[in-house]
Amino acid sequence: MNKADQDYAQPLGLDVGTSRIVAARFIDKKYQYESQLNAFITLPYSALAESMLRRDNVFHEVRHGEIVVAGDDAAKFAEVFHVETRRPMANGVLNPREPHSLPVVRSIVAKLIGTGASAKQKVFFSVPAPVEGSDNSIAYHQAAVGQILTDLGYVATPITEGLAVVFGELAETNFSGIGISCGSGLCNVCLAVLSVPVISFSVSKAGDFIDNQAALVTGDLAIRMRLEKEKSFHLNGFTGDRVHDALNVYYQEVLVNLVQTLRRQISSAERRPSFDQAIPLVLSGGTAVPQGFLDQFTKVLRSHELPVRLSEVRLSPDPLNSTARGALMAALC
């Protein structure tokens, strides 16, 4: 086996997110990432359309008399036709109302990581923590994604998304602290001590909530709200711009809900650890990317004091890849 083959036989980390699926590898002593939008659109089948998509190397499959365009290419077609992309996942798990959910996730995962290079190649994949007071089909989602990876020839192990952030960001504190992944479907939280999760939970108000609510009050598409967030949005209060102000309002609602739930979960925990020293809190995920997010989170945190001392509150230097990197680090341990 040559060096390139050995590199691709190393363990993998996989962030199976509501918005994007990200694969992480460690090659030539560097972390490398590949990602695809976790979305699709369908087009009526015709041989001509299918041949043109194949010619242009568009990521697609023909299924049940339809052409299913998935991944990053789905967003391009959605813009052209001014339609919303369809989502195989909702609220952090496979979407029960979407018949294409499992096949689309399978296709995107296979595109990103292919088949296992060896019989024992490991992949750690992210799963959400339970939502307070809700059973959102995590067990089925975890089993279904695990089976996809097994069918591709991998030895698959789930890791909660918040714990993956702890692995990816808190090595300097011996994997002790609070990791928060602010994603599209959920915000996932984990308080860990020496890599052992003590408190893990998720909250349902996250990026999709912001997009959908802002779209309702502006009369625009949710996908355009998401694009606005990614391109130029700054979380800095009201400016008079209708879209900006709507996003700002619902960002504030998400932040307050997240911090209040974090405080309540730690306060009510039966096994709350006693820390001799203050612990770090690190934020990651696509919803945490806009400028001003860390400042606003810190401001809300000051008004809802946590029952643990914090040494620092910071944003991951690579928030979009933090979960995948942490899953990979767990797989390498």
C-alpha positions as CSV (number, residue, x, y, z in Angstrom):
1,M,0.0,0.0,0.0
2,N,1.5,3.3,-1.0
3,K,1.4,6.5,1.1
4,A,-1.7,7.9,-0.7
5,D,-3.5,4.7,-0.1
6,Q,-2.5,4.7,3.6
7,D,-3.7,8.2,4.0
8,Y,-7.1,7.3,2.6
9,A,-7.3,4.3,4.9
10,Q,-6.9,6.5,7.9
11,P,-10.0,7.2,10.2
12,L,-12.5,9.8,9.0
13,G,-14.7,12.3,10.7
14,L,-18.2,13.0,9.3
15,D,-20.4,15.9,10.3
16,V,-23.9,14.9,9.2
17,G,-25.6,18.3,9.5
18,T,-29.0,19.6,8.6
19,S,-27.5,22.2,6.3
20,R,-24.2,20.6,5.2
21,I,-22.4,17.3,5.4
22,V,-18.6,17.6,6.0
23,A,-15.9,15.0,5.8
24,A,-12.6,15.4,7.6
25,R,-9.3,13.6,6.9
26,F,-5.8,14.0,8.3
27,I,-3.4,13.8,5.4
28,D,0.2,15.0,5.2
29,K,-0.1,16.2,8.8
30,K,-2.9,18.5,7.9
31,Y,-6.7,18.5,8.3
32,Q,-8.5,18.4,5.0
33,Y,-12.2,18.9,4.5
34,E,-14.8,18.3,1.8
35,S,-18.4,19.3,2.1
36,Q,-21.7,19.3,0.2
37,L,-25.0,21.1,0.8
38,N,-27.4,18.7,2.4
39,A,-30.3,19.5,0.0
40,F,-31.8,18.6,-3.3
41,I,-34.3,19.6,-5.9
42,T,-36.3,17.3,-8.3
43,L,-36.8,17.9,-12.0
44,P,-39.1,16.0,-14.4
45,Y,-37.2,13.3,-16.1
46,S,-36.3,13.5,-19.8
47,A,-33.4,11.8,-21.6
48,L,-32.2,15.1,-22.9
49,A,-32.1,16.8,-19.5
50,E,-30.4,13.9,-18.0
51,S,-27.7,13.8,-20.7
52,M,-27.1,17.5,-20.3
53,L,-26.6,17.2,-16.6
54,R,-24.3,14.3,-17.1
55,R,-22.3,16.3,-19.7
56,D,-21.9,19.2,-17.2
57,N,-21.0,16.8,-14.4
58,V,-24.0,17.9,-12.3
59,F,-24.4,15.7,-9.2
60,H,-27.7,13.9,-9.8
61,E,-29.5,10.6,-9.8
62,V,-32.6,9.4,-11.6
63,R,-35.1,8.0,-9.2
64,H,-38.8,7.1,-9.6
65,G,-39.2,9.0,-12.9
66,E,-37.5,12.1,-11.5
67,I,-34.1,13.7,-11.7
68,V,-32.8,14.4,-8.2
69,V,-30.1,17.1,-8.2
70,A,-28.3,17.0,-4.8
71,G,-25.6,18.8,-2.9
72,D,-24.1,22.1,-3.9
73,D,-25.6,21.8,-7.4
74,A,-29.1,21.8,-5.9
75,A,-28.6,25.4,-4.6
76,K,-27.6,26.6,-8.1
77,F,-30.7,25.1,-9.7
78,A,-32.9,26.5,-6.9
79,E,-31.6,30.0,-7.6
80,V,-32.3,29.6,-11.4
81,F,-35.9,28.4,-10.8
82,H,-36.5,30.6,-7.8
83,V,-37.6,27.7,-5.6
84,E,-36.7,26.4,-2.2
85,T,-34.3,23.5,-2.0
86,R,-35.8,20.4,-0.4
87,R,-34.1,19.2,2.8
88,P,-33.4,15.5,3.6
89,M,-33.0,16.4,7.2
90,A,-35.0,18.6,9.6
91,N,-34.3,19.5,13.2
92,G,-31.0,17.6,13.1
93,V,-32.4,14.2,12.0
94,L,-33.8,12.6,8.8
95,N,-36.9,14.4,7.7
96,P,-39.9,12.0,8.1
97,R,-42.0,14.0,5.7
98,E,-39.5,13.7,2.8
99,P,-39.5,10.4,0.9
100,H,-36.1,11.2,-0.7
101,S,-34.4,11.8,2.7
102,L,-32.4,8.6,3.1
103,P,-31.4,8.1,-0.5
104,V,-30.2,11.7,-0.8
105,V,-28.1,11.5,2.4
106,R,-26.7,8.2,1.2
107,S,-25.7,9.7,-2.2
108,I,-24.0,12.7,-0.6
109,V,-22.1,10.7,2.0
110,A,-20.9,8.3,-0.8
111,K,-19.8,11.2,-2.9
112,L,-17.8,12.7,-0.1
113,I,-16.1,9.6,1.4
114,G,-16.6,6.7,-1.1
115,T,-16.2,3.2,0.0
116,G,-13.9,2.1,2.9
117,A,-10.3,1.6,1.8
118,S,-9.8,-1.2,4.3
119,A,-12.0,-3.6,6.2
120,K,-11.5,-1.9,9.5
121,Q,-11.4,1.8,8.4
122,K,-13.1,3.8,11.1
123,V,-15.5,6.8,10.7
124,F,-17.0,8.7,13.6
125,F,-20.2,10.5,12.6
126,S,-22.1,13.3,14.4
127,V,-25.5,12.8,15.8
128,P,-27.7,15.3,17.8
129,A,-28.2,15.2,21.5
130,P,-31.8,14.9,22.8
131,V,-34.0,18.0,22.6
132,E,-35.4,19.0,26.0
133,G,-38.8,17.5,26.3
134,S,-38.9,15.9,22.9
135,D,-38.2,12.6,21.2
136,N,-37.2,13.6,17.7
137,S,-36.3,10.2,16.3
138,I,-32.6,10.3,17.1
139,A,-32.4,6.5,17.5
140,Y,-33.7,5.9,14.0
141,H,-31.6,8.6,12.5
142,Q,-28.4,7.3,14.2
143,A,-29.2,3.7,13.1
144,A,-29.9,4.8,9.5
145,V,-26.8,6.8,9.0
146,G,-24.7,4.1,10.7
147,Q,-26.1,1.6,8.2
148,I,-25.2,3.8,5.3
149,L,-21.6,3.9,6.5
150,T,-21.6,0.1,7.2
151,D,-22.9,-0.5,3.7
152,L,-20.0,1.6,2.4
153,G,-17.5,-0.6,4.2
154,Y,-16.7,1.5,7.3
155,V,-16.7,0.7,11.0
156,A,-19.1,3.5,12.1
157,T,-19.3,5.1,15.6
158,P,-21.7,7.9,16.5
159,I,-20.5,10.9,18.5
160,T,-22.8,13.7,19.8
161,E,-22.2,17.0,18.0
162,G,-21.5,19.0,21.1
163,L,-18.9,16.4,22.2
164,A,-17.3,16.5,18.8
165,V,-16.8,20.3,19.3
166,V,-15.1,19.6,22.6
167,F,-12.7,17.1,20.9
168,G,-12.1,19.6,18.0
169,E,-11.5,22.7,20.1
170,L,-10.6,21.9,23.7
171,A,-7.5,19.8,23.5
172,E,-5.5,22.4,25.5
173,T,-7.8,22.0,28.5
174,N,-7.7,18.1,28.3
175,F,-11.1,18.1,26.6
176,S,-12.8,19.8,29.5
177,G,-15.3,22.6,29.0
178,I,-18.4,23.5,27.1
179,G,-18.7,22.9,23.3
180,I,-21.7,24.4,21.4
181,S,-22.5,23.8,17.8
182,C,-25.0,26.3,16.4
183,G,-26.2,24.6,13.3
184,S,-29.2,24.9,11.0
185,G,-31.5,22.3,12.6
186,L,-30.4,22.5,16.2
187,C,-28.0,24.0,18.6
188,N,-26.1,21.2,20.2
189,V,-24.4,21.6,23.6
190,C,-22.0,19.4,25.6
191,L,-20.3,20.0,29.0
192,A,-17.5,17.5,29.2
193,V,-14.8,16.6,31.8
194,L,-11.7,14.9,30.4
195,S,-13.6,14.0,27.2
196,V,-16.4,12.4,29.2
197,P,-19.8,14.0,28.5
198,V,-21.6,15.1,31.7
199,I,-24.4,17.2,30.2
200,S,-25.5,16.9,26.6
201,F,-28.6,18.4,25.0
202,S,-29.9,20.3,22.0
203,V,-32.4,23.1,21.4
204,S,-34.6,23.4,18.4
205,K,-34.3,27.1,17.8
206,A,-31.4,27.4,15.5
207,G,-30.4,28.6,12.0
208,D,-33.5,27.2,10.2
209,F,-35.8,28.9,12.7
210,I,-34.1,32.2,12.0
211,D,-34.4,31.7,8.2
212,N,-38.0,30.6,8.2
213,Q,-39.2,33.3,10.6
214,A,-37.4,36.0,8.8
215,A,-38.8,34.7,5.5
216,L,-42.3,34.8,6.9
217,V,-42.1,38.5,7.9
218,T,-40.3,39.7,4.8
219,G,-42.3,37.6,2.2
220,D,-39.1,36.2,0.8
221,L,-37.6,32.7,0.4
222,A,-35.9,31.0,3.4
223,I,-33.0,30.1,1.1
224,R,-32.5,33.8,0.4
225,M,-32.4,34.5,4.1
226,R,-29.7,31.9,4.5
227,L,-27.6,33.4,1.6
228,E,-28.0,36.8,3.2
229,K,-26.6,35.6,6.5
230,E,-23.7,33.9,4.8
231,K,-22.8,36.9,2.5
232,S,-23.1,40.2,4.4
233,F,-25.1,39.9,7.5
234,H,-23.7,41.6,10.7
235,L,-25.4,41.0,14.0
236,N,-25.3,44.6,15.2
237,G,-28.9,45.7,15.9
238,F,-31.4,47.5,13.8
239,T,-30.3,49.3,10.6
240,G,-33.6,50.1,8.8
241,D,-33.0,47.3,6.3
242,R,-36.0,45.0,6.4
243,V,-34.2,41.7,5.9
244,H,-31.3,42.6,8.2
245,D,-33.7,43.7,11.0
246,A,-35.8,40.5,10.7
247,L,-32.7,38.3,10.9
248,N,-31.5,40.3,13.9
249,V,-34.7,39.9,15.8
250,Y,-34.7,36.1,15.4
251,Y,-31.0,35.8,16.1
252,Q,-31.6,37.5,19.4
253,E,-34.5,35.0,20.1
254,V,-32.2,32.1,19.4
255,L,-29.4,33.4,21.6
256,V,-31.6,34.1,24.6
257,N,-33.3,30.7,24.3
258,L,-29.9,28.9,24.0
259,V,-28.4,30.7,27.0
260,Q,-31.5,30.2,29.2
261,T,-31.6,26.5,28.3
262,L,-27.9,26.1,29.0
263,R,-28.3,27.7,32.5
264,R,-31.3,25.6,33.3
265,Q,-29.7,22.3,32.2
266,I,-26.5,22.9,34.2
267,S,-28.5,24.1,37.3
268,S,-30.8,21.1,37.3
269,A,-28.2,18.4,36.5
270,E,-28.0,15.6,39.0
271,R,-24.4,14.9,38.3
272,R,-23.1,18.5,37.9
273,P,-19.3,18.4,38.3
274,S,-17.5,20.6,40.7
275,F,-14.7,22.4,38.9
276,D,-11.6,23.6,40.8
277,Q,-10.9,26.0,37.9
278,A,-12.9,28.0,35.4
279,I,-13.6,26.2,32.1
280,P,-13.7,27.4,28.6
281,L,-16.8,27.7,26.3
282,V,-16.4,27.5,22.6
283,L,-18.9,28.2,19.9
284,S,-19.0,26.7,16.4
285,G,-21.3,26.0,13.5
286,G,-22.7,27.9,10.5
287,T,-25.2,29.9,12.6
288,A,-22.3,31.3,14.6
289,V,-20.4,32.6,11.5
290,P,-21.9,36.2,11.1
291,Q,-19.9,39.1,12.5
292,G,-21.1,40.1,15.9
293,F,-22.4,36.7,16.9
294,L,-19.8,36.2,19.6
295,D,-20.3,39.7,21.0
296,Q,-24.1,39.3,21.2
297,F,-23.8,35.8,22.7
298,T,-21.4,37.2,25.4
299,K,-23.8,40.0,26.1
300,V,-26.7,37.6,26.6
301,L,-24.5,35.4,28.8
302,R,-23.7,38.3,31.1
303,S,-27.4,38.7,31.8
304,H,-28.0,35.0,32.6
305,E,-25.0,34.0,34.8
306,L,-24.2,30.3,34.6
307,P,-23.6,28.2,37.7
308,V,-20.1,27.4,36.5
309,R,-17.2,29.8,36.1
310,L,-15.9,30.4,32.6
311,S,-12.3,31.1,31.8
312,E,-13.1,32.3,28.3
313,V,-15.9,32.4,25.7
314,R,-14.6,32.2,22.1
315,L,-15.6,31.3,18.6
316,S,-13.9,28.5,16.8
317,P,-11.3,29.7,14.2
318,D,-12.9,27.3,11.8
319,P,-16.6,27.1,12.8
320,L,-17.9,25.3,9.7
321,N,-15.5,22.4,10.1
322,S,-15.2,22.1,13.9
323,T,-17.7,19.2,14.3
324,A,-16.1,17.1,11.5
325,R,-12.6,17.8,12.9
326,G,-13.7,16.8,16.4
327,A,-15.3,13.6,15.1
328,L,-12.0,12.8,13.3
329,M,-9.9,13.5,16.4
330,A,-12.2,11.1,18.4
331,A,-11.7,8.5,15.7
332,L,-7.9,8.9,15.9
333,C,-7.8,8.5,19.7
